């Protein structure tokens, strides 16, 4: 068995997305409840996953129709494959050979995460400069702190630093709301495709890190 951990697999229609090692996934048998699991290994043609909650051993019929669900940048991906119990003495570990994508569920709304990132904004009728930070970020906009001078409907130019040493994400937007704390909700009006992809990837990586951290806390009982 060869494991590469590249997160891609080849099949008849080209490369497909696969979860990576340590990613949290959900196993969906034809009958019964959804089962949380974690990826132990991810290779070109095989996934090894471990069930993370007490679960009776899956039957042959459950293994035959098993679906693996995970979150990817393109949406919520469902995979099928030849699922078997890797070791009869440890029925919680499953091997899925020749995984193939059966569908990708596109989310209607962008995922929003809490994230404090340095933001430089020029906005309002006089294009005042605001040096502040984001409260949360999504693929369609962000919530900005320290921008009391901006009013609903104001146009803004923005630069958001995702990671130190990287070019900021830049674009234009409009103030759409003001929350109870005075934060300004800004919706993107213009942003380069590359910058939006970088932003969505950043959000996806933050989500994956949170899932891994939660899994570690649950495993260690901290």
N, C-alpha and C positions, 0 to 999 in steps of 0.2 A: 504494500500500500504506500502510495507516495503522497505526502502532505506538503503543500507549498505555502498555504496561508495567503494567497494572492487575492482572494475575494472574488474571483471570476471563474467561470466554467465555460467550456465549449460544448455546444450541441449543434443540431442541424441548422438552426437559424443564426448561429454566431454566439458571441460571448453573452453570458447572463450574469446578473448580480448574485453573489452569495454572501452570507454573513461571514464575518471574520472571527478568528479565534477570540474567545472570551465574550463575544456578543451574546446578549440575551435574546432568545427566540421563544416562540410559542408553538407547541405541537398540537395539531387538531386532528384527532382520530374521527372516523366516520360516526362513531357513537361515543357518547361520554363527554366529559368536560374538557375544556382547553387546559393544556398542561405546560407550565413554565419550564424552560430548559436553558442550558448554556452550551455554547459551542466549545468543544475541547480542541478540535482540529478542523481546519478548513483547507481542502486540497483541490486539485484540478477537477477530480471526478468523484469526490467523496466528502461527506460531512460526518463528523463524530460529535454527537450531542449527549449531554447528561441531563436527565430529569432532576429538577431541584426541589421538588416537593414529594412527600410520601405518596406513592402511586402504585396500585397493583400492577404486576407485569402485564404489558399489552399483549392481547391475543393476536393470532395470525391474521384475523380479519381486520383488526385495528391497524396493524402494521401495514397491511396491503393498501389501505386507503389513506394512510397518514399524510397530512399536509404540514409543512413547516412554514411558519409566518414570521417575518422579521421586517424591521423598518430600515429602508434604504433611502438615499437622497431622492430617488425617483418616485417614492411612495411606499406603500405597504405591500411587500412582495410575498406571494404564495408559491412554494416549491413542492413538487412531488418527486419521488424517487423510489428505489428499491430499499425499503427499510427493514433492517434485521436487528435483533439483539446481538451486540458485539460479543458478549461473554455470558453464557447461561448462569454463571454464578453472580453476575452483576446485571440484572435486567433493566437497571436505570440508565445504562449506557447503550445508545442506539447508533448504528451506522446507516447512513443514507447514501447509497450508491447511485451514480448517474443522475444527480438532481437536475430538475428542469423546471423552469418557470411556467406556471399555469395562468397567472394573471398578476397585474400590478394595480393596486387600488390607489388612484390619485386622490389626495386630500383636497377638499374644496377650499379650505382656509389654510393659510400659512401657519406653521407651528410657531408659537411665541415662547421665548425662554427669558428668564430673569438673567440679565447680564449687564454688568457695569463696565462700560467701555468709553474711553476718551472720545469726545465729540466736539468738533469745531463747526459752528453753524453761523451762517450769515442770513439774516431774515428781516422781515418787516418792511415797511415803506422806505426806510432809510438804510436797509441792508446792514443793520448793526451786527457787530461780531459778538458771538456768545461762545465762550470757552466753558464747556460743561461736560456732562457724561450721560450715557444712556441708562435707563432703568430696566428696560427690556427691549428685545429685538426680535423681529420676525423677517421673513422673506419679503414682506410687503410694507415694512415701515418700522418705526421705533418710538419709544416713549422717552422724552427728553426732560431732564431735570434742569433747574436753574434758568428757565427761559421765560420769566414773568413778562418780559416786554413783548412777547409774541402773542397774537390774538388768533382766534379761529378764522381761517381763510387766508392767513398770511403765507406767502411763498417763501421757501427757504432753499439755500444751497448748503450741503452738508459734507463733512468728511468724518468717517468713523474709523478709529484704529482698532482692528480686530486683535492683532498680535504684535508685540514689539518687533521692530525691524522690518515689518511688512508694509507695503504701500497701503494707504487707507482706502476704504470703500467710499466712493464719491458719487454724488448725484444731486437731484433736486426733489423737493417734496412740498407738501402743503399741510398746515396745521389743521387737523380735523376735529380735535376735541381737547378739552382740558379736564383732567380728573380732579378728584377731591383734594389731592395733595398739591395741585398746581402744576403737575407735570403735563407737558404738551405732547399729544399723540400726533405724530407726523407720518403721513402716508406717502410712499414713493410716487413721484410722477415721472421721473426720468432717472434710470440707472443702467449702466452698461451691463450687457448680458454676463460678461466675465465677472464683474463685481457682484452681481446678484448670485451667480453660481458659487463664488467664494463665500458669500454670506450664508447661503443655504448649507454649504459644506461645514462652515464653522458651527452653525446651529446643530447640525446633525452630529458632529463630533462632541459637542457639549452634552447632548442628550445621551450619547453612547457612554460618555465618561460617568454621567450620573447613574445610569443603569448598572454599570460595572461597580461603582462605589456602593450602591444599594445592595448588590449581590454579595459583595465582600462583607458588608456589615451583617447581613442575614446569615452568612455562612459562619462568621466568627462569633455571632451573638453579641456584638458590641452595642 
